[in-house]
Amino acid sequence: MSNTTSYPKEKINILFLENISDKATVQFKQNGYINIKKISGALSEQDLIAAIKDVHIIGIRSKTKITAKVLEAAEKLQAIGCFCIGVNQVNLDAATKKGVAVFNAPYSNTRSVAELVIGLAIMLIRRIPDKNNAAHKGIWLKEAKGSFELRGKTLGIIGYGNIGSQVSVLAENLGMKVLFYDTETKLPLGNAVAAKSLKEVTSKADIITLHVPETEQTKKLINKNTIKNFKANSILINYARGEVVDLEILAKALKTGHLSGAAVDVFPYEPEKNGDSFITPLQGLNNVILTPHIGGSTEEAQENIGEDVSIKLFNYLERGITNGSHTVPAISLPPVEGTHRILHIHKNVPGVLSAINTSLSSNKINILAQYLKTNDIIGYAVLDIDKKLSKHAVELLKQIKETIKVRILY
């Protein structure tokens, strides 16, 4: 069944920030959406408030912050696409209350990050940063002292999710032993072994790599107490989130020699754009690799992310599909012939569905198909209505007290 949205496509405004891959625009352009604006950098909160007023779809990466104030100014906003793994740059509570769907790409750059973690492990265990720095200074530092093979060493993975498990597979292929810890029970891949505690992993692993989300529980997970349990001369890799490691404590452990190396890609405070100044206590330390949040920044990953998130945005805009949304409950329904589909987002309080049905039935409007799903804050109802009565149905639905958004899809 082929449908067109009831709202003219030429009036849909799409804004993509932070140099999102051109793959993100393909799905929309191929389907007649012409008002697509791309901006290479992030916008400040003030600039974003001014820019978002008439935007229906916005795409961002990790630098743009969608705050409650921004959402308040977004009068027409239907969905936010986070073209990255995380969604912590969006105020999800405020987006949920406004009925704005938020999508991301949690799996699209896992390979890019996993490959780089293995590469970093090799570079650090061979002390390549030291030798590289010496060579750049004109010093010949040919020695085997402190350099080791990965084969036979133990890799400790904290967080055995999409990236952590893929790192596990790559590490085993290189002959490493893998020990992992996750707060949830996870099925080990290959010969990986699940540890019972964080301490067990850090005390036994030669290299520890972090792959956890940023939450209250993981904030400064690596601190003065937990770092004491690290195996002497071990290596720490953090390509997860900036708040997970206390960098002052890490710097101290590196200076004293308790840790022999580190690689860090994410920081508590990061510059907004290229060329801005950047300071961290890890600068100038031996056998430390610092990168500017580029763990997933490969052309393949960015293309995959661009395609993944744009398809989710397109499916929501044209079909009302919310699979993968962090705010609007997940619904995926096939179109129903001979109907107009109406999307109704409302506060999740008792009696809303009854009010919808009563209002429509009392006006002799027949609901041919209906589906409702809720979360703690909002409910998302999809109604297929007789075409002749759909406009009247929308007006009636807008009058229901708990209504947040109503939209005729097609």
C-alpha positions in Angstrom: 0.0 0.0 0.0 1.4 3.4 -1.0 0.5 6.5 1.1 1.5 10.1 1.2 1.5 12.1 4.4 -1.4 14.5 4.8 1.0 17.4 5.5 2.6 18.8 2.4 6.2 17.5 2.1 7.5 20.9 0.9 6.4 22.4 4.2 8.4 19.9 6.3 11.6 21.5 7.6 14.5 19.3 8.4 17.7 20.5 10.1 20.9 18.5 10.3 23.8 19.7 12.4 27.4 18.7 13.1 28.3 17.6 9.6 26.1 14.5 9.6 26.8 12.1 6.7 25.1 12.8 3.4 23.5 9.4 3.8 21.1 11.0 6.2 19.5 13.1 3.5 19.1 10.3 0.9 15.9 8.8 2.3 14.2 12.1 2.6 15.3 13.5 -0.8 14.2 10.4 -2.6 10.7 10.8 -1.1 10.1 14.4 -2.0 11.4 16.3 1.1 13.1 19.4 -0.2 13.6 21.7 2.8 16.7 20.1 4.3 19.3 22.4 5.8 22.7 21.1 6.8 25.1 23.0 9.2 28.6 21.7 9.7 29.0 22.6 13.4 27.0 22.5 16.6 24.8 25.4 17.8 24.7 27.0 21.2 21.5 26.8 23.2 20.6 30.4 22.2 21.2 29.9 18.5 19.4 26.6 18.6 16.3 28.2 20.2 16.2 30.6 17.3 16.8 28.0 14.6 14.4 25.3 15.8 11.1 27.2 16.0 9.7 25.9 12.6 11.7 22.7 12.4 9.9 19.4 12.3 12.9 17.0 12.3 16.3 17.7 13.7 19.4 15.6 13.5 22.4 16.1 15.8 25.5 14.3 17.0 27.1 14.5 20.4 28.0 18.2 20.7 24.5 19.8 20.3 22.5 19.9 23.5 18.7 19.6 23.2 17.7 21.2 26.5 14.3 21.8 28.0 14.5 25.4 26.9 15.3 24.3 23.3 12.3 21.9 23.3 10.0 24.6 24.7 10.9 26.7 21.6 10.4 23.8 19.2 6.8 24.4 18.4 6.6 22.0 15.4 9.2 19.4 16.4 8.1 15.8 15.8 11.4 13.9 16.2 15.1 14.2 17.1 17.7 12.0 15.5 20.9 11.4 17.5 23.4 10.4 14.8 25.6 8.6 17.3 25.4 5.8 20.0 24.2 7.9 23.0 21.2 10.1 23.7 22.5 11.8 26.8 22.8 15.1 24.9 19.0 15.3 24.8 16.8 16.1 27.8 14.7 12.9 27.4 12.3 13.8 30.2 11.4 17.1 28.5 11.2 15.4 25.1 8.9 12.7 26.4 6.6 15.3 28.0 6.4 17.1 24.7 5.7 13.9 22.8 8.9 14.3 20.7 10.3 11.0 19.5 14.1 10.5 20.0 16.1 8.0 17.9 19.7 7.0 17.8 22.0 4.4 16.3 23.2 2.2 19.1 24.9 -0.5 16.9 26.2 1.3 13.8 29.7 2.2 14.9 30.5 -0.7 17.2 33.0 -2.2 14.8 34.9 1.0 14.4 35.3 1.4 18.2 36.2 -2.3 18.7 38.9 -2.2 16.1 40.5 0.9 17.5 40.5 -0.5 21.1 42.4 -3.5 19.9 44.8 -1.2 18.0 45.3 0.9 21.1 46.0 -2.2 23.2 48.8 -3.2 20.8 50.3 0.3 20.7 50.3 0.7 24.5 51.5 -2.8 25.4 54.4 -2.3 23.0 55.0 1.3 24.4 54.8 2.8 20.9 53.8 6.3 22.2 57.1 6.6 24.1 59.2 5.5 21.1 57.2 7.7 18.7 57.7 10.7 20.9 61.4 10.0 21.1 61.8 9.5 17.4 60.0 12.9 16.7 62.6 14.5 19.1 65.5 12.9 17.1 66.2 10.2 19.8 66.7 6.6 18.8 65.0 4.5 21.4 65.4 0.9 20.2 64.7 -1.4 23.2 62.4 -4.3 24.2 62.1 -3.4 27.8 58.5 -3.0 28.9 57.2 -4.2 25.5 55.0 -7.3 25.3 52.8 -9.3 23.0 49.0 -9.3 23.4 49.0 -13.1 23.0 48.5 -14.8 26.3 47.6 -11.6 28.1 44.2 -11.0 29.8 41.9 -8.4 28.6 39.4 -7.1 31.1 36.2 -5.7 29.7 33.9 -3.5 31.8 30.5 -3.5 30.1 29.8 -6.4 27.9 27.3 -4.8 25.5 27.4 -4.3 21.8 31.0 -2.9 21.7 32.4 -4.8 24.7 31.3 -8.2 23.2 32.8 -7.4 19.8 36.1 -6.3 21.4 36.0 -9.7 23.2 35.7 -11.6 19.9 38.6 -9.7 18.3 40.8 -10.1 21.4 40.3 -13.8 21.4 41.3 -14.0 17.8 44.6 -12.5 18.8 45.2 -15.1 21.4 44.1 -13.1 24.5 42.2 -14.4 27.5 39.0 -12.4 28.1 37.5 -11.6 31.5 34.4 -9.3 31.6 32.1 -7.7 34.1 28.6 -6.4 33.5 25.9 -5.5 36.0 23.5 -7.6 33.9 23.9 -11.3 33.2 25.4 -11.6 29.7 26.1 -14.7 27.6 29.8 -15.0 27.1 31.1 -15.2 23.5 33.8 -17.7 22.6 35.9 -18.5 25.7 35.3 -15.2 27.5 34.6 -15.6 31.3 32.2 -13.6 33.3 33.6 -12.1 36.5 31.6 -11.7 39.7 32.9 -8.2 40.4 34.7 -5.1 39.0 37.5 -5.9 41.4 38.0 -9.4 40.0 38.5 -8.0 36.5 40.8 -5.1 37.4 43.0 -7.2 39.7 43.5 -9.9 37.0 43.6 -8.1 33.7 46.7 -6.8 32.0 44.5 -4.4 29.9 41.2 -3.0 31.1 38.8 -1.4 28.5 35.6 0.4 29.5 32.4 0.1 27.6 29.7 1.4 29.9 27.0 4.1 29.5 27.2 7.3 31.5 24.8 7.0 34.5 24.9 8.0 38.2 26.2 4.5 38.9 29.1 4.7 36.4 30.1 8.3 37.2 33.8 8.1 38.3 33.6 4.3 38.3 37.4 4.4 38.1 38.4 6.4 41.2 41.0 6.4 44.0 39.5 3.3 45.5 38.9 1.2 42.4 42.2 2.0 40.8 44.0 0.6 43.8 42.7 -2.8 42.7 44.3 -2.6 39.2 47.0 -5.1 38.5 50.5 -3.5 38.7 51.7 -2.1 35.3 48.3 -2.7 33.7 46.8 -0.5 31.0 43.5 1.4 31.0 41.5 2.3 27.8 38.4 4.5 28.1 36.5 4.9 24.8 33.1 4.9 26.6 32.1 8.1 28.4 34.0 11.1 29.8 32.6 11.0 33.4 33.4 7.3 33.9 37.1 7.9 34.9 38.5 10.4 37.5 41.3 11.7 35.3 43.3 13.3 38.2 43.4 9.9 39.8 44.4 8.2 36.6 47.2 10.7 36.0 48.5 10.0 39.5 48.5 6.3 38.9 50.4 6.8 35.6 53.0 9.1 37.2 53.7 6.6 40.1 54.0 3.7 37.6 51.1 1.8 39.1 49.6 1.9 35.6 52.0 1.5 32.6 49.8 3.2 30.0 46.4 4.6 29.1 44.3 5.6 26.1 41.4 8.1 26.5 39.0 9.4 23.9 36.3 10.9 26.0 36.5 13.7 28.6 34.3 15.3 31.2 34.5 18.6 29.3 35.1 18.6 25.6 35.6 21.6 23.2 32.6 22.5 21.1 34.5 22.7 17.8 37.7 21.9 16.1 40.6 24.2 17.0 39.3 25.1 20.4 41.7 24.8 23.3 41.7 21.5 25.3 43.2 20.7 28.7 43.4 17.4 30.6 45.7 16.2 33.4 46.8 13.4 31.1 48.7 15.7 28.7 52.5 15.2 28.6 52.5 11.8 30.3 54.5 8.9 28.8 52.7 6.0 27.1 49.4 7.9 27.0 47.3 8.2 23.8 44.7 11.0 23.7 42.2 11.3 21.0 39.4 13.8 20.4 36.2 11.6 20.8 36.8 9.8 17.5 36.2 6.2 18.7 33.4 5.7 16.2 34.5 8.3 13.6 35.2 6.3 10.5 33.5 7.0 7.2 31.9 3.6 7.2 30.4 4.2 10.7 29.2 7.6 9.8 27.5 6.3 6.7 25.9 3.5 8.7 24.7 5.9 11.3 23.3 8.4 8.8 21.3 5.7 7.1 20.1 4.0 10.3 18.8 7.1 12.1 17.4 8.7 8.9 15.3 5.6 8.2 13.9 5.7 11.8 13.1 9.4 11.4 11.5 8.8 8.0 9.4 5.8 9.2 8.1 7.9 12.1 7.3 10.9 9.9 5.5 8.9 7.2 4.2 5.7 9.0 4.1 6.6 12.7 6.6 3.8 13.5 8.4 4.4 16.8 10.7 1.3 17.1 13.9 2.4 18.7 12.5 5.6 20.2 13.7 6.5 23.7 10.6 8.7 24.5 7.5 7.7 22.5 6.4 4.1 23.2 7.4 1.6 20.4 4.6 0.9 17.9 5.0 -0.6 14.4 1.7 -1.2 12.5 1.1 -1.9 8.9 -1.2 0.6 7.1 -4.9 -0.3 6.8 -6.6 0.1 3.4 -9.3 2.7 3.0 -8.5 4.7 6.2 -6.8 7.8 7.5 -4.3 7.2 10.2 -4.3 9.5 13.2 -1.5 9.6 15.8 -2.4 10.7 19.3 0.2 11.4 22.0 -1.2 12.1 25.4 -0.4 12.2 29.1 -0.5 8.7 30.6 -3.4 9.0 33.0 -6.3 6.6 33.5 -9.3 7.1 31.2 -7.7 8.6 28.1 -8.5 5.7 25.8 -12.1 5.6 27.1 -12.3 9.4 26.5 -11.0 8.9 22.9 -13.5 6.2 22.2 -16.4 8.0 23.8 -15.7 11.2 22.0 -15.5 9.6 18.6 -18.4 7.1 19.0 -20.7 9.8 20.2 -20.1 11.7 17.0 -20.7 8.5 15.0 -17.0 8.2 13.9 -16.0 4.5 13.5 -12.6 3.4 14.6 -11.5 0.7 12.1 -8.3 -0.2 13.9 -6.7 1.0 17.1 -3.5 0.4 19.1 -2.2 2.0 22.3 1.1 1.7 24.1 2.3 3.7 27.1 5.3 4.4 29.2 5.4 6.1 32.6 4.8 9.6 31.2 2.9 9.4 28.0 0.6 7.2 25.9 0.8 6.8 22.1 -2.4 5.8 20.3 -2.7 5.0 16.6 -6.2 5.1 15.2 -7.3 4.2 11.7 -10.5 6.2 10.9 -12.9 6.4 8.0 -11.5 8.9 5.5 -14.6 11.0 5.3 -14.6 11.7 9.0 -10.9 12.0 9.8 -10.6 15.8 10.0 -13.6 16.0 12.4 -11.9 13.2 14.4 -8.7 15.2 14.7 -10.6 18.2 16.1 -12.3 16.0 18.6 -9.1 14.4 19.7 -7.4 17.8 20.2 -10.2 18.7 22.7 -9.4 15.8 25.0 -7.8 17.3 28.1 -4.7 15.1 28.3 -3.7 15.5 24.6 -0.1 16.5 23.9 0.1 16.0 20.1 -2.4 15.0 17.3 -1.4 14.4 13.7 -3.1 12.9 10.7 -0.4 10.7 9.2 -2.1 10.0 5.9 
